[in-house]
């Protein structure tokens, strides 16, 4: 199978948390019912305001194993947070449902998020 690098964004993230946060990326299904995997290679959160904010990144697992990747991370005014720091996260899809990365911010319209991923296509 081929690999494809892609970028996904959320502008002005919601204040809703956990499974109600903005979907930044959803692991796609393969052709038919085949499962696919994606590798998250970077997530950056940017504070667009003049005051500090807090942010969450949440893994909404297709198998019910929902976890926080980052919880209440502080991002100073006008700066960014590189969440991955050289690590990778493997996301999976069972053919019908896939893992979803969600993002939220403690302050409405204050945060932009960017995710880079390598998809198995």
ZIBEL-V305017 format. One line per field, one symbol per residue. phi: phi as a letter, one per 30 degrees, with the letter a starting at -180 (. if undefined). Layout:
phi->???
This chain:
phi->.dcbdbbbbbchedcdchdcddddabdddddicddbbbcdcabbccdcccbdbcbbbbccddcicdbddbbhddbdeibbbdddhidbbccbbcjbbbdbccbbbdbdicbcbbbcbccdc
